[in-house]
Amino acid sequence: MNNLAEKQFPREEQPQVQTVRHRIKKKLTLGEKCLLALIVSAVVLTAVMMVTNYANMYSQDREISQLQTEINHQQQYNEGLEHQVSELSDPERILSIAKENGMELNEENVRVLQP
């Protein structure tokens, strides 16, 4: 019943305001285009240099590891040769080979060398 008690007033229509926005196209000037091209080329050049440096570092690291492996193999080979030299220069072995070839030990001709 409340609705009946209210008076109905005619609604006033408010004029709708339409805002028109014009987009202004901004064109880049020649100087701005040159600066943009310079910045892009500097970024690309920097990226290429970084990738090149990382590739060089990787190849040098691989080369170093290969050289280290070769050094380890050569050290093992040298240790084996030193062991062979110590076995072959054993005085008892030399004496037995000399006796097999008909030589005799003469104490007068023995000289002891000290380093």
C-alpha positions as CSV (number, residue, x, y, z in Angstrom):
1,M,0.0,0.0,0.0
2,N,2.9,2.1,0.3
3,N,3.1,2.5,-3.4
4,L,-0.3,4.0,-3.6
5,A,0.6,6.6,-1.1
6,E,3.5,7.9,-3.0
7,K,2.9,10.4,-5.6
8,Q,4.2,9.7,-8.9
9,F,6.1,12.6,-10.4
10,P,7.0,12.7,-14.0
11,R,10.6,12.0,-14.5
12,E,12.7,14.6,-16.0
13,E,15.0,13.4,-18.6
14,Q,18.5,14.5,-18.2
15,P,20.3,15.2,-21.4
16,Q,23.0,12.6,-22.0
17,V,26.4,14.1,-22.6
18,Q,28.5,12.2,-25.0
19,T,32.1,12.8,-24.8
20,V,34.0,12.3,-28.0
21,R,37.6,11.4,-27.7
22,H,39.8,11.8,-30.7
23,R,42.9,9.7,-30.8
24,I,45.8,11.7,-31.9
25,K,48.3,9.6,-33.8
26,K,51.7,10.6,-32.8
27,K,54.3,10.0,-35.4
28,L,57.9,9.5,-34.5
29,T,60.2,12.1,-35.7
30,L,63.3,11.1,-37.6
31,G,65.5,11.8,-34.6
32,E,63.4,9.6,-32.4
33,K,63.5,6.8,-35.0
34,C,67.3,7.1,-35.2
35,L,67.6,6.9,-31.4
36,L,65.3,3.9,-31.2
37,A,67.3,2.2,-33.9
38,L,70.5,3.0,-32.1
39,I,69.2,1.6,-28.8
40,V,67.8,-1.6,-30.4
41,S,71.1,-2.2,-32.2
42,A,73.1,-1.6,-29.0
43,V,71.0,-4.1,-27.2
44,V,71.3,-6.7,-30.0
45,L,75.1,-6.1,-30.2
46,T,75.5,-6.5,-26.4
47,A,73.5,-9.7,-26.5
48,V,75.6,-11.1,-29.4
49,M,78.8,-10.2,-27.6
50,M,77.6,-11.9,-24.4
51,V,76.7,-15.1,-26.2
52,T,80.1,-15.1,-28.0
53,N,82.0,-14.6,-24.8
54,Y,80.1,-17.4,-23.1
55,A,80.8,-19.7,-26.1
56,N,84.5,-18.8,-25.9
57,M,84.6,-19.5,-22.2
58,Y,82.9,-22.8,-22.7
59,S,85.3,-23.9,-25.4
60,Q,88.3,-22.9,-23.3
61,D,86.9,-24.7,-20.3
62,R,86.5,-27.8,-22.3
63,E,90.0,-27.5,-23.7
64,I,91.4,-27.1,-20.2
65,S,89.6,-30.2,-19.0
66,Q,91.0,-32.2,-21.9
67,L,94.5,-30.9,-21.2
68,Q,94.1,-31.8,-17.5
69,T,93.0,-35.3,-18.5
70,E,96.1,-35.7,-20.8
71,I,98.4,-34.4,-18.0
72,N,96.9,-37.0,-15.6
73,H,97.5,-39.8,-18.2
74,Q,101.1,-38.6,-18.8
75,Q,101.8,-38.5,-15.1
76,Q,100.6,-42.1,-14.7
77,Y,102.7,-43.2,-17.6
78,N,105.8,-41.4,-16.2
79,E,105.2,-43.1,-12.8
80,G,105.1,-46.4,-14.5
81,L,108.3,-45.7,-16.3
82,E,110.0,-44.6,-13.1
83,H,108.9,-47.9,-11.5
84,Q,110.4,-49.8,-14.4
85,V,113.6,-47.9,-14.1
86,S,113.9,-48.7,-10.4
87,E,113.2,-52.4,-11.1
88,L,115.7,-52.6,-13.9
89,S,118.4,-50.7,-12.0
90,D,118.3,-53.1,-9.1
91,P,121.9,-54.2,-8.3
92,E,120.9,-57.9,-7.8
93,R,119.3,-58.0,-11.2
94,I,122.4,-56.4,-12.8
95,L,124.7,-58.9,-11.0
96,S,122.6,-61.9,-12.2
97,I,122.6,-60.7,-15.8
98,A,126.4,-60.1,-15.6
99,K,126.9,-63.7,-14.3
100,E,124.7,-65.1,-17.1
101,N,127.0,-63.4,-19.6
102,G,130.1,-64.8,-18.0
103,M,131.3,-61.8,-16.0
104,E,132.7,-62.0,-12.6
105,L,132.6,-59.6,-9.7
106,N,136.0,-58.1,-9.0
107,E,136.0,-56.1,-5.8
108,E,139.0,-54.0,-6.8
109,N,137.2,-52.5,-9.8
110,V,134.0,-51.7,-7.9
111,R,133.5,-48.0,-7.3
112,V,130.6,-46.6,-5.3
113,L,129.2,-43.4,-6.6
114,Q,127.2,-41.1,-4.3
115,P,125.0,-38.4,-5.5
